[in-house]
Amino acid sequence: MIKILFLAVLAVGALANAPLVPDTASVYITPVSAAGFRYTGDASHPSIVETFRRSIATIAGLPCDVLLSTHPGTVRMDEKLSRRLKGEADSFVDDKACRAYAETGTRALDARIAGEK
């Protein structure tokens, strides 16, 4: 059986007064936000770095064979579709997709944190 994961990416802090609830059931993986927002926290909110790290670990551990995202470039959708159209029936199947996506998220979060120092 093929397992499919569809990720809808949430931009944390995208709204000026968006509430941050670090221990909710939401899964965050892409550190995208409004200008001036700090993932490491500031006077208006605590750090949400550990929430992101837990989310990334959750994604890395998911058993998925096909990863779809609202941002096709992050999962190489065009490349996979092109291969499919050329006859590669399983071009979307990749049992390491969640782990690779999580690794990308880790690199992006680490870069974001470094930029906040």
N, C-alpha and C positions, 0 to 999 in steps of 0.2 A: 504494500500500500504506500502511495506517495503522500508525504505530509507537506502541506502548503502553509506558509506563513505570510500574512499580509500585514505590513507595518504602515501605520499612519503616523507620521512624524509630528510631534508637538513642539512648537517653539516656545520654550519656557520664558516667562517674563515678557512676552511679546506685547502685552498690553501694559500700559503705564502702571496700573495698580493691581496687576494680576497676583492673586494669592498663591503662595508657594506652600505646599503641604508635602514635606519630604518623605513622609511615611505612608503615602497613599499607595494604592495598587497600580498606579500608572507606571508605564515603562518608558523611560527616556533614554535616547541613545545619541541624538544629534545635538551638540551644543550650539544651537542657534538662538539668538535672543535680540531684544531691543538694544539699541546703542546704550552703553553705560551700565548695562546689567552685569553683575559679577557673580559667577558661579561659586566663587570662593566666599561669598557673603560680604555684607557691609552693614552699616547701621540700620538699614531697613529690612534686612532678612538674613537668616543664617546661611551657611554654606550648604549647597546641595550636591557637592562633589561626590559624597558617599552614596547618595541616592542614584546618581548617574552610574557610578561604578557597579552598584548592585544590579541596576537595569541592564547594563552591558553584559554582566556575568549571566544574567537570566537569558538574554538573547543568545549568547554563546553556547549555552547548554540546551537550547531547544532542539528537538529532533525535527528538522525541516529538510525537505528535499528540493522544494521550489520556494524561493524567496521573492516576493513582490513588494513594491514600495510605491508610495505616492510620488516619490522622486525617482523616476526610472534610471537616471544616470548613476545613482548610488548602488544599483544592483545590476548594472550593465545590460539593461533591458533591450536596447537597440541592437547590441552585439548578439544577444541570444536570439532575438527575433530574426535577425538577418541569417543566422545559422539555421534556424528552423525553416525559413523560407527556401533555403538552399537544400533542404531535405534531411537535415539532422533532427530526427524525431524527438530526441531527448535533450535538446539544447538548453532547456530551462532547468533540467534536473542537475542538482549539485548538492550532495549531502554535506558539504562543508560550507554552504552558503551562509548559514547563521553565524558560524564561527568567524568567517572572513568579514562579515558585516560588523560584528562586534569588535574585531581588531581595528577596523577603520574608525569606528566610534571611539575606541580607546585613544588612538592617535590624535583624533580631532579634539577630544576632551583634554588630553595632555597639552596640546598646543594652546588651547584656549586658557588653561590654568597658567601656563608659562607666560602668556601675554598679559595676565592680570597682575603679575608680580612687579 
